[in-house]
Amino acid sequence: MKKAAKNSNSEERAMKKKKAPLVPDDVDSMEINAMKSVKQKRHLDGETNEGSPPKKKKFTPKSHVKGKPKNGFGSHSKNPKQPNAASEKPDWNKFKEDKKALREKRRAAQKAADSYDVSLEAKKILESIRSRKCPATEQVKQLEKLHTLLKGKLLSVAYAHDMSRVVETMLKLAHSHKKAEILKSIILELLPEVLLMSKRKYAIHVVRAMIAHSLPSERSEILKKFSGYVTKILGHKIGNVALADLHSKIKPEEQSILQKELYGGAHKLITTEPVLGLEVIFKILPNMKESTLTNTKEILMALFEKNVVESPIVHAVLLDYLGFAKPEDQSEMLELAKNHIKALTQSKDGVHIAMMCVWLSGPKARKKMVKDLKEGFVSLACGEHTHMLLLAIFDSLDDTVLVQKAVLTELLAGDLSPLLNNTYGRKVLMYLCSRRDPKLFTAPVVATLAQGDNNPHSKKDANIRAEELQKFSVPFLLEHIAQNTSVWMDNNANLPLALAAMKAGTGDKLQPALKAIAKHTANPPKSKQMGIDLRIADNTGCHMVLKKLAQHDKVFAESGLATFGEALIAQLTDQHYLAWLKNNHCCFLLLEILKNGTSEVTEMLRSKIKSLSSSVWSNKKEVIPAGGVRIKELL
């Protein structure tokens, strides 16, 4: 009985659980589809079939949701502001860099937390040292105190932003106050991690200070740490700066240690002598010439792809490679170098490569290089090595109109003071006035520039090219001489340039310049001397220039131009003659005017000297100067 009751109860429950069919059997498919569409519309509007309000959704925490998020950002809802994973991929390189930066920041923060009290006290000492009121003796005491405080802890603080400055200042003061023991102690403590420090954002400044202020023996130890890792450090965006500093501070023999790693592995086989270049490798290992050149080219091209072009190490190796490479390989490397012409101006070897690019490039490439160097020609002209690149441009470019507009206008149209106050700036101006004059340019300079004379891309005659640039440049210089005569005459370094400019001068700008020179010679401005001031006429440098200018009067007269003698005689009074005839330098200047001046000038000068010399030279107590004796003989 019990079993029968149980069976009946289970049957009733099963019947209750069974749902009634949603659609009767007699409804066709069209009606079913219509009912479905109405139901979907009501559902979207938030209504049920019975018109009742929508049911509240049950809250489910995100952590309880199964499966992966739909949008890949930890959320199941579709956010239109977030990037679509299908269309936009995240920048994983930037993500890795951010994570690396965060890791470094945490590491630095942990180190700073470990030595917080020490760093706080060190920064207080640094403030007192850097004060202008702090005397030298007090600086030394504070330096010793700071060294005692940080000794043994330098590696833990050198990576932090604030404490790296402290270590830098310690190195600088130890060097300036000649505290060799403190300097050596700091460098030896930092030396084990110098390679790692050179790759860090703030510690790199400590490494650069170590290189700048260390002794040669200590730099050799730093060099040993970089040895074997040169190629890797060169490719690092921070570390390559430290290598450039080190390369500029060490001897050429030590520089080859850094350079040889870019020649491939051949240098490792040579133990008998130092590898100073490819020539040594080819001399000892002639069978490895092809492979060594191939390896060197691959390494250089990889560095160019990474945009590591400003390093003097790369410049030295590239110049060495170009001397042995095949013509096609040489052209390929120079083609790469053309696009980095500005970066090549950072070293002497780089400038020579840039000159080769100018010599061996066509007109279009030359025009592009000039445009790349635009707005930097004044700094190039004032550089010890970079001014040679400008001279190569003057020698090679047939398009002198481009040179005039792009280069010379920038150099000459503005203020000439930066060029006149600089040794190499004056050489650039001299080259425009008197190209390759052996009296103005040394033989090595002329020999270097002569390497590009027979290049296949310069068709115009060199003398015609130089004359066109001279005609454009000289009027600017003559105008500046006329308006700022004291700048030229009071500085002996500017006198040869003034002479070259006036010798090359023509047209309306020459006469005002000659008159200004003559007036400045006869009556120097701001004179503190009573009577006639002879400080310009009796100055040895000025005298030589004035004498040569008087000798050039023959050329001026033949060309129908104004002469210096004419301008000078117009400025001299009887008082001037009485003073000048007693002075040797002045007598020789008058003698040159008598020899080379025009007939009108010489006749006027003869009559003046004859009328006034008797009162000057008749006194037996006064000795007639040697120049006066020559004038008497001539008269």
C-alpha positions in Angstrom: 0.0 0.0 0.0 2.8 2.4 1.0 4.6 1.6 -2.2 1.5 2.3 -4.3 0.9 5.6 -2.5 4.5 6.7 -3.1 4.2 5.8 -6.8 1.0 7.9 -7.2 2.6 10.9 -5.4 5.6 10.8 -7.7 3.4 10.6 -10.7 1.5 13.7 -9.6 4.7 15.7 -9.0 5.9 14.7 -12.5 2.6 15.9 -14.0 2.9 19.3 -12.2 6.5 19.8 -13.4 5.4 19.3 -17.0 4.8 22.7 -18.7 1.9 23.3 -21.0 2.9 23.8 -24.7 3.6 27.5 -25.6 1.7 27.2 -28.9 -1.3 25.1 -29.7 -1.0 22.5 -32.4 -3.5 24.3 -34.7 -1.5 27.5 -35.0 0.5 27.7 -38.2 4.1 28.9 -38.6 3.2 32.4 -39.8 1.4 33.1 -36.5 4.2 31.6 -34.5 6.7 34.0 -36.1 4.4 37.0 -35.5 4.0 36.0 -31.8 7.8 35.7 -31.5 8.4 39.2 -32.9 5.8 40.7 -30.6 7.4 39.0 -27.6 10.9 40.2 -28.5 9.6 43.8 -28.9 7.9 43.7 -25.5 11.1 42.3 -24.0 13.1 45.2 -25.5 10.6 47.7 -24.2 10.8 46.2 -20.7 7.3 44.6 -20.7 6.2 41.1 -20.1 3.4 39.3 -21.9 1.0 40.3 -19.2 2.0 44.1 -19.3 3.6 43.8 -15.8 6.8 45.9 -14.9 10.1 44.3 -15.8 11.7 42.0 -13.4 14.8 43.1 -11.5 18.0 41.4 -12.5 19.7 39.4 -9.9 23.1 41.0 -8.9 26.1 38.8 -9.5 29.6 39.9 -8.5 32.3 40.1 -11.2 34.4 37.6 -9.3 31.6 35.0 -9.5 31.2 35.3 -13.3 32.5 32.3 -15.1 34.5 32.5 -18.3 36.8 35.1 -19.8 35.8 38.8 -20.1 34.4 39.7 -23.4 36.4 42.9 -24.0 39.7 41.7 -22.5 39.8 44.5 -19.9 38.3 42.7 -16.9 34.7 43.8 -17.6 31.8 41.9 -19.3 30.0 45.0 -20.3 30.9 46.5 -23.7 32.4 50.0 -23.1 32.5 52.1 -26.3 35.4 54.2 -24.9 37.7 51.3 -24.5 39.7 50.1 -27.6 38.2 47.3 -29.6 40.5 44.2 -29.3 39.6 43.1 -32.8 40.5 46.5 -34.5 43.1 48.1 -32.2 45.9 46.1 -30.6 47.5 47.3 -27.4 51.1 48.8 -27.7 53.0 46.0 -25.9 56.4 47.7 -26.3 55.1 50.8 -24.5 53.5 48.5 -21.9 56.8 46.8 -21.3 58.7 50.1 -21.1 56.2 51.4 -18.5 56.5 48.2 -16.4 60.3 48.5 -16.6 60.2 52.1 -15.5 57.9 51.3 -12.7 60.2 48.5 -11.6 63.2 50.7 -11.6 61.3 53.4 -9.7 60.3 50.9 -7.0 63.8 49.6 -6.8 65.2 53.1 -6.4 62.5 53.9 -3.9 63.5 50.8 -1.9 67.2 51.8 -1.9 66.3 55.4 -0.9 64.1 54.1 1.9 67.0 52.0 3.2 69.3 55.1 3.4 66.7 57.9 4.0 68.4 59.5 7.0 71.8 59.4 5.3 70.5 61.0 2.1 68.7 63.7 4.1 71.9 64.7 5.9 73.9 64.4 2.7 71.6 66.8 0.9 71.9 69.4 3.7 75.7 69.3 3.4 75.4 69.7 -0.4 73.3 72.8 0.0 75.9 74.4 2.2 78.7 73.4 -0.2 77.0 74.8 -3.2 76.3 78.2 -1.6 78.3 81.1 -3.1 79.2 82.3 0.4 80.9 79.0 1.3 84.7 79.5 1.2 87.1 77.0 -0.3 88.4 75.8 3.1 84.9 75.1 4.3 84.1 73.3 1.1 87.0 70.9 1.7 85.8 70.2 5.3 82.3 69.6 4.1 83.5 67.4 1.3 85.5 65.2 3.8 82.4 65.0 6.0 80.2 64.0 3.1 82.7 61.4 2.0 82.8 59.9 5.5 79.0 59.8 5.6 78.5 58.1 2.3 81.6 55.8 2.2 80.4 52.3 1.5 76.9 53.4 0.5 77.7 55.2 -2.8 76.4 52.3 -4.9 73.0 52.3 -3.1 72.4 56.0 -3.6 74.0 56.7 -7.0 70.9 55.5 -8.9 68.5 58.0 -7.2 67.7 61.3 -8.8 68.6 63.6 -5.8 71.6 61.6 -4.5 73.2 61.2 -8.0 73.7 65.0 -7.8 75.4 64.7 -4.5 77.9 62.1 -5.9 78.5 64.3 -8.9 79.3 67.3 -6.7 81.7 65.2 -4.6 83.6 64.1 -7.7 83.8 67.7 -9.0 85.0 69.2 -5.7 87.5 66.4 -5.1 89.0 67.2 -8.5 89.0 71.0 -8.2 90.5 70.9 -4.7 93.0 68.3 -5.7 91.9 65.7 -3.2 93.2 62.7 -5.0 92.6 60.2 -2.2 88.9 61.1 -1.9 88.5 61.1 -5.7 90.2 57.7 -6.0 88.2 56.2 -3.1 84.9 57.3 -4.7 85.8 56.0 -8.2 87.0 52.6 -6.8 83.8 52.2 -4.9 81.6 53.0 -7.9 83.8 51.1 -10.4 82.2 47.6 -10.0 78.8 48.8 -11.3 80.0 51.5 -13.8 78.6 49.4 -16.7 75.2 49.1 -15.2 75.2 52.8 -14.1 75.9 53.9 -17.6 72.5 52.5 -18.7 70.5 54.2 -15.9 68.7 57.6 -16.3 70.3 59.3 -13.3 73.4 57.2 -12.6 74.7 58.0 -16.1 75.5 61.5 -14.9 77.7 60.0 -12.1 79.6 58.0 -14.7 80.1 61.0 -16.9 81.5 62.9 -13.9 83.8 60.0 -13.1 85.2 60.1 -16.7 85.5 64.0 -16.7 87.3 64.3 -13.3 89.3 61.1 -13.0 93.0 60.8 -13.5 94.4 58.9 -16.6 95.1 55.8 -14.5 91.6 55.7 -13.2 90.2 56.2 -16.7 92.1 53.2 -17.8 90.2 51.2 -15.2 86.9 52.5 -16.4 87.9 51.6 -19.9 88.5 48.0 -18.8 85.0 47.8 -17.5 83.6 48.9 -20.9 85.9 46.6 -22.9 84.0 43.7 -24.5 80.6 45.6 -24.3 81.2 48.5 -26.6 78.8 47.4 -29.3 76.0 46.8 -26.8 76.5 50.1 -25.0 76.7 52.0 -28.3 73.3 50.7 -29.2 71.9 51.9 -25.8 70.2 55.3 -26.0 71.7 56.4 -22.6 74.9 54.5 -22.4 76.4 55.7 -25.7 76.9 59.2 -24.2 79.3 57.8 -21.6 81.3 56.0 -24.3 81.6 59.2 -26.3 82.9 61.1 -23.3 85.4 58.3 -22.5 86.6 58.3 -26.1 87.3 62.0 -26.1 89.3 61.8 -22.8 91.7 58.9 -23.5 94.8 58.6 -25.6 94.6 57.4 -29.3 96.1 54.0 -28.3 93.3 53.5 -25.8 90.7 54.8 -28.2 91.6 51.8 -30.5 90.5 49.5 -27.7 87.0 50.8 -28.0 87.1 50.9 -31.8 88.4 47.4 -32.5 85.2 45.7 -31.2 83.4 47.2 -34.3 85.8 45.3 -36.6 84.3 42.0 -35.8 86.2 39.1 -34.1 89.4 39.3 -36.1 91.1 41.5 -33.5 90.9 38.7 -30.9 93.4 36.7 -32.9 96.1 39.4 -32.7 98.1 39.4 -29.5 101.5 40.6 -30.7 100.7 44.3 -31.1 97.8 46.7 -30.4 95.1 46.8 -33.1 95.2 50.5 -34.1 93.0 50.0 -37.2 92.1 47.8 -40.1 95.6 48.3 -41.6 97.1 46.3 -38.6 94.5 43.5 -39.0 95.2 43.2 -42.8 98.9 43.3 -42.3 98.9 40.4 -39.7 95.9 38.5 -41.1 95.7 39.1 -44.9 93.4 36.1 -45.5 90.7 37.7 -43.3 90.4 41.0 -45.2 87.1 40.2 -46.9 85.4 38.7 -43.8 86.6 41.6 -41.6 85.3 44.2 -44.0 82.0 42.4 -44.3 81.7 42.2 -40.5 82.6 45.8 -40.0 80.0 46.9 -42.6 77.3 44.8 -40.9 78.0 46.3 -37.5 78.1 49.8 -38.9 74.8 49.4 -40.7 73.2 47.9 -37.6 74.3 51.0 -35.7 73.0 53.3 -38.4 69.6 51.5 -38.3 69.5 52.2 -34.5 70.3 55.9 -35.3 73.6 55.7 -33.4 75.4 58.2 -35.6 76.7 60.9 -33.3 79.3 58.7 -31.6 82.9 59.5 -32.4 83.7 55.8 -32.1 81.4 55.1 -35.0 82.9 58.0 -37.0 86.4 56.7 -36.5 85.6 53.2 -37.6 83.5 54.3 -40.5 86.3 56.5 -41.8 88.8 53.7 -41.4 86.4 51.3 -43.3 85.9 53.8 -46.2 89.6 53.8 -46.8 89.7 50.0 -47.6 86.1 49.3 -48.8 85.3 48.5 -52.4 83.8 51.4 -54.5 80.3 50.0 -54.3 80.4 49.4 -50.6 81.9 52.8 -50.1 79.0 54.4 -52.0 76.5 52.4 -50.0 77.9 53.6 -46.7 78.2 57.2 -47.8 74.6 57.0 -49.0 73.6 56.2 -45.4 75.8 58.9 -44.0 74.3 61.6 -46.2 71.1 61.4 -44.3 72.9 62.1 -41.0 75.1 65.0 -42.2 74.4 67.1 -39.0 75.3 64.2 -36.7 78.6 63.7 -38.5 79.8 67.2 -37.4 80.3 66.0 -33.8 83.9 64.8 -34.3 87.0 65.4 -36.5 86.6 62.0 -38.3 82.8 62.7 -38.8 83.6 66.0 -40.4 86.0 64.3 -42.8 83.2 61.8 -43.7 80.8 64.7 -44.2 83.4 66.3 -46.6 83.5 63.0 -48.5 79.7 63.0 -48.8 79.9 66.5 -50.3 82.7 65.6 -52.7 81.1 62.3 -53.9 77.5 63.4 -54.2 75.4 64.7 -57.0 73.8 68.2 -57.2 70.5 67.0 -55.7 72.1 65.3 -52.7 74.4 68.3 -52.1 71.4 70.6 -52.1 69.6 68.4 -49.5 72.7 68.4 -47.3 73.0 72.2 -47.4 69.3 72.4 -46.4 69.9 69.9 -43.5 72.7 72.1 -42.2 70.6 75.3 -42.5 70.5 77.7 -39.4 73.7 76.2 -38.1 76.3 77.6 -40.4 77.6 80.2 -37.9 78.3 77.4 -35.3 79.9 75.3 -38.0 82.1 78.2 -39.1 83.3 78.7 -35.5 84.2 75.0 -34.9 87.8 73.7 -34.9 87.0 70.9 -37.4 83.5 71.8 -38.7 84.7 75.0 -40.5 86.5 72.6 -42.9 83.1 71.3 -44.0 82.1 74.8 -45.1 85.3 75.2 -47.1 84.6 71.9 -48.8 81.1 73.2 -49.7 82.6 76.4 -51.1 85.0 74.4 -53.2 82.5 71.8 -54.5 79.1 73.2 -55.1 78.6 74.5 -58.7 75.3 76.1 -57.7 76.9 79.3 -56.2 73.4 81.0 -56.0 72.3 78.3 -53.6 75.5 78.8 -51.5 75.0 82.5 -51.5 71.3 82.3 -50.4 71.5 79.4 -48.0 75.1 79.7 -46.5 76.6 83.2 -47.1 73.5 85.2 -46.2 73.3 83.5 -42.9 77.0 84.1 -42.2 77.3 87.7 -43.5 74.0 89.4 -43.4 73.7 89.4 -39.6 76.2 90.3 -36.8 79.8 89.4 -37.8 81.1 89.6 -34.2 80.8 85.8 -33.6 83.0 85.1 -36.7 85.5 88.0 -36.1 86.1 86.9 -32.5 86.7 83.3 -33.4 89.9 81.9 -35.0 88.1 79.5 -37.3 85.3 82.0 -38.2 88.0 84.4 -39.5 89.5 81.5 -41.6 86.1 81.0 -43.3 85.9 84.7 -44.1 89.5 84.7 -45.4 88.8 81.7 -47.6 86.0 83.7 -49.3 88.3 86.6 -49.9 91.4 84.8 -50.9 90.9 81.1 -51.6 93.9 78.8 -50.6 96.3 81.7 -50.2 99.5 80.0 -48.8 100.1 83.1 -46.7 96.8 82.6 -44.9 96.3 78.8 -45.0 98.8 76.1 -43.9 99.9 73.3 -46.2 97.9 70.5 -44.4 94.7 72.4 -44.7 95.2 73.0 -48.4 96.2 69.3 -48.9 93.0 68.1 -47.1 90.8 70.4 -49.3 92.7 69.3 -52.4 91.4 65.7 -52.0 88.0 66.8 -53.4 89.4 68.8 -56.4 89.0 66.0 -58.9 85.5 64.8 -57.8 83.3 63.7 -60.7 80.3 66.0 -59.8 81.9 69.5 -59.9 82.0 70.7 -63.5 82.5 74.5 -63.0 86.1 75.9 -63.0 87.3 76.4 -59.4 88.5 79.9 -60.0 85.2 81.0 -61.5 83.3 79.5 -58.5 85.6 81.2 -56.1 85.3 84.6 -57.9 81.5 84.4 -57.8 81.5 83.8 -54.0 84.1 86.5 -53.5 82.0 89.1 -55.3 79.0 88.3 -53.1 81.0 88.2 -49.8 83.5 91.1 -49.9 80.9 94.0 -50.0 79.5 92.8 -46.6 83.0 92.9 -45.1 83.9 96.3 -46.5 80.6 97.8 -45.2 81.4 96.3 -41.8 84.9 97.8 -41.9 83.5 101.3 -42.8 81.0 101.1 -39.9 83.1 99.3 -37.2 86.7 100.3 -38.0 87.9 100.0 -34.4 86.7 96.3 -34.3 89.1 95.6 -37.2 92.1 97.9 -36.4 92.3 97.4 -32.6 92.4 93.6 -32.9 95.6 92.4 -34.6 93.9 89.1 -35.4 91.4 90.8 -37.7 94.1 92.8 -39.7 95.0 90.1 -42.2 91.3 89.6 -43.0 90.8 93.3 -43.4 93.7 93.5 -45.8 92.4 90.5 -47.8 88.9 92.1 -48.0 90.2 95.4 -49.2 92.6 93.8 -51.8 89.6 91.9 -53.2 87.3 94.9 -52.9 85.6 96.6 -55.9 82.8 99.0 -56.5 81.2 101.6 -54.2 82.0 99.8 -50.9 85.8 100.1 -51.3 86.3 103.8 -51.0 84.3 104.3 -47.7 86.3 101.4 -46.1 89.7 103.0 -47.2 88.6 106.4 -45.8 87.6 104.8 -42.5 90.9 103.0 -42.2 92.9 106.2 -43.0 90.9 108.3 -40.6 91.3 105.7 -37.8 95.1 105.6 -38.5 95.6 109.4 -38.5 93.2 110.2 -35.6 92.4 107.1 -33.4 89.1 107.5 -31.5 89.1 107.8 -27.7 92.6 109.0 -27.7 94.0 109.9 -24.2 97.2 111.3 -25.6 97.9 115.0 -26.1 98.7 116.0 -29.6 99.1 113.4 -32.4 98.3 109.8 -31.4 100.6 107.3 -33.1 99.3 104.1 -31.4 97.8 102.8 -34.7 100.4 104.0 -37.1 103.3 102.8 -34.9 101.7 99.5 -34.0 103.7 96.7 -35.6 100.7 94.7 -36.8 98.8 97.7 -38.1 102.0 99.0 -39.8 102.5 95.8 -41.8 98.9 95.9 -43.0 98.9 99.6 -43.8 102.3 99.2 -45.7 100.9 96.3 -47.8 97.7 98.3 -48.5 99.9 101.2 -49.7 101.8 98.8 -52.0 98.5 97.6 -53.5 97.7 101.2 -54.6 99.2 100.4 -58.0 96.6 97.7 -58.6 93.8 100.0 -57.4 95.0 102.7 -59.7 95.2 100.4 -62.7 91.6 99.2 -62.1 90.4 102.8 -61.8 89.6 102.4 -58.1 90.2 104.7 -55.1 93.6 104.3 -53.4 94.6 104.1 -49.8 97.3 106.8 -50.3 94.8 109.3 -51.5 92.5 108.6 -48.5 95.4 108.9 -46.0 96.9 112.1 -47.4 93.5 113.7 -47.0 93.6 113.0 -43.3 97.1 114.3 -42.5 97.7 117.9 -41.4 101.1 119.7 -40.9 101.1 118.5 -37.2 100.7 115.0 -38.4 103.7 115.3 -40.8 105.9 116.8 -38.1 105.1 113.9 -35.8 105.2 111.2 -38.4 108.6 112.2 -39.9 110.2 111.6 -36.4 108.7 108.0 -36.3 110.4 105.1 -38.2 107.2 103.1 -38.9 105.4 106.3 -40.2 108.3 107.2 -42.4 108.3 103.8 -44.1 104.5 104.1 -44.6 105.0 107.5 -46.3 107.8 105.9 -48.4 105.5 103.2 -49.8 102.9 105.8 -50.7 105.6 107.8 -52.6 106.6 104.6 -54.5 103.2 103.2 -55.3 100.8 106.2 -55.2 99.3 108.0 -58.1 101.1 111.0 -59.6 98.8 113.5 -57.9 99.3 111.9 -54.5 103.1 111.6 -54.8 103.5 115.2 -55.9 101.4 116.5 -53.0 103.3 114.3 -50.5 106.7 115.3 -51.9 106.0 119.0 -51.5 104.7 118.5 -48.0 107.8 116.5 -46.9 110.2 119.0 -48.5 108.6 122.0 -46.8 108.5 120.4 -43.4 111.4 118.0 -43.2 114.0 120.8 -42.8 112.5 121.8 -39.5 112.4 118.2 -38.3 115.6 116.7 -39.6 117.9 119.8 -39.3 118.4 119.4 -35.6 121.7 117.5 -35.2 120.8 116.3 -31.7 117.9 114.1 -33.1 118.7 111.0 -35.1 116.9 110.7 -38.4 115.0 107.4 -38.5 115.9 104.8 -41.1 112.7 105.4 -42.9 113.5 109.1 -43.0 116.9 108.4 -44.5 115.2 106.4 -47.3 112.8 109.2 -48.0 115.7 111.7 -48.3 117.4 109.4 -50.7 114.2 109.0 -52.8 113.6 112.8 -52.9 
